[in-house]
Amino acid sequence: MSNFVPPSQHRSLRACMVCSIVLPGSRFRREGCPNCEEFLELSGHDDAIQECTSQVFEGLITLADPTTSWVARWQRLDSYVPGVYAVKVTGILPEEIISTVEAAGVKYIPRDGTSIDDM
């Protein structure tokens, strides 16, 4: 599936607060998050999409091969699928979702520039 988003749909873009991938809201609804779906279960769940993604993000990074990219390593994206990622995602995940993420074996790193210790 193409990652191209026509300019007319840029307002519908959302970023996952766990991995920071940027997709149209309709794609999160249809397919979920390509990196986090197994534990966030966004597909078809509007409430989960609202809680786990944000329309407020800064900067975009396009990664064709995250496994070899120094930028992907620097942003801690090197284990994710190729795509477009936000540098910073504004929003706070609810505590129960952070627990779900960590129970799935994923170390949660806030994508808003703060560290978990600041919370």
C-alpha positions as CSV (number, residue, x, y, z in Angstrom):
1,M,0.0,0.0,0.0
2,S,1.3,3.5,-0.9
3,N,2.3,5.9,1.8
4,F,1.5,8.9,-0.4
5,V,-1.0,11.3,1.2
6,P,-2.5,13.9,-1.0
7,P,-2.2,17.5,0.4
8,S,-6.0,17.7,0.7
9,Q,-5.8,15.0,3.4
10,H,-2.9,16.3,5.5
11,R,-5.4,17.6,8.1
12,S,-6.5,14.0,8.7
13,L,-3.0,12.8,9.6
14,R,-2.4,11.3,13.0
15,A,0.8,10.0,14.7
16,C,0.9,6.9,17.0
17,M,2.0,7.9,20.5
18,V,4.0,4.7,20.9
19,C,6.0,4.4,17.7
20,S,5.3,7.9,16.1
21,I,4.3,6.6,12.6
22,V,2.2,9.1,10.8
23,L,-0.8,7.9,8.8
24,P,-4.3,9.2,7.9
25,G,-6.8,8.5,10.6
26,S,-8.8,6.4,8.1
27,R,-5.8,4.1,7.7
28,F,-5.4,3.6,11.5
29,R,-9.2,2.8,11.5
30,R,-8.9,0.4,8.6
31,E,-5.5,-1.3,9.3
32,G,-4.4,-0.2,12.8
33,C,-0.8,0.7,13.5
34,P,1.7,-1.4,11.5
35,N,4.1,-1.4,14.5
36,C,1.8,-1.6,17.5
37,E,-1.4,-3.2,16.3
38,E,-0.9,-6.5,18.2
39,F,-1.2,-4.7,21.6
40,L,-2.9,-1.4,20.8
41,E,-5.7,-2.9,18.7
42,L,-6.6,0.3,16.9
43,S,-8.2,-1.2,13.8
44,G,-11.9,-0.5,13.9
45,H,-11.8,1.2,17.3
46,D,-12.3,4.9,17.2
47,D,-11.9,5.4,21.0
48,A,-8.5,3.6,20.9
49,I,-7.4,5.7,17.9
50,Q,-8.3,8.9,19.9
51,E,-6.4,7.7,23.0
52,C,-3.3,6.3,21.3
53,T,-2.7,8.7,18.4
54,S,-2.4,12.5,18.1
55,Q,-3.1,15.1,15.4
56,V,-0.4,17.3,17.1
57,F,3.1,16.4,16.0
58,E,6.3,18.1,14.7
59,G,8.8,17.2,12.0
60,L,8.6,14.3,9.6
61,I,11.2,11.6,8.9
62,T,10.8,9.3,5.9
63,L,12.5,5.9,6.5
64,A,13.0,3.5,3.6
65,D,15.3,1.2,5.5
66,P,15.0,1.7,9.3
67,T,17.5,-1.1,10.1
68,T,20.4,0.7,8.5
69,S,19.5,4.4,9.1
70,W,21.4,6.3,11.8
71,V,18.4,8.7,12.0
72,A,16.2,5.7,12.8
73,R,18.6,4.6,15.5
74,W,18.8,8.1,16.9
75,Q,15.0,8.3,17.0
76,R,14.7,4.7,18.3
77,L,12.8,3.7,15.2
78,D,15.2,1.1,13.8
79,S,13.0,-1.9,14.7
80,Y,9.9,-0.5,13.0
81,V,8.5,-0.7,9.4
82,P,9.5,1.7,6.7
83,G,7.3,4.8,6.6
84,V,6.9,8.4,7.7
85,Y,7.5,9.1,11.4
86,A,7.0,12.2,13.5
87,V,10.1,13.6,15.3
88,K,7.9,14.7,18.3
89,V,4.3,13.6,19.1
90,T,2.2,15.7,21.6
91,G,-0.1,13.7,23.8
92,I,-0.2,11.6,26.9
93,L,-1.1,7.9,26.9
94,P,-3.4,6.7,29.6
95,E,-1.6,4.7,32.4
96,E,-3.6,1.5,31.5
97,I,-2.3,1.7,27.9
98,I,1.3,2.2,29.0
99,S,0.8,-0.9,31.2
100,T,-0.5,-2.8,28.1
101,V,2.4,-1.7,26.0
102,E,5.0,-2.7,28.6
103,A,3.2,-6.0,29.2
104,A,3.7,-6.7,25.5
105,G,7.4,-6.4,26.0
106,V,7.8,-2.9,24.5
107,K,9.7,-0.3,26.5
108,Y,7.5,2.8,26.3
109,I,9.4,5.9,25.4
110,P,7.2,9.1,25.4
111,R,7.4,10.7,21.9
112,D,6.8,14.2,23.2
113,G,10.4,14.9,24.2
114,T,10.0,14.2,27.9
115,S,11.2,11.2,29.6
116,I,9.0,8.8,31.5
117,D,10.9,9.8,34.7
118,D,9.6,13.4,34.3
119,M,6.0,12.2,34.7
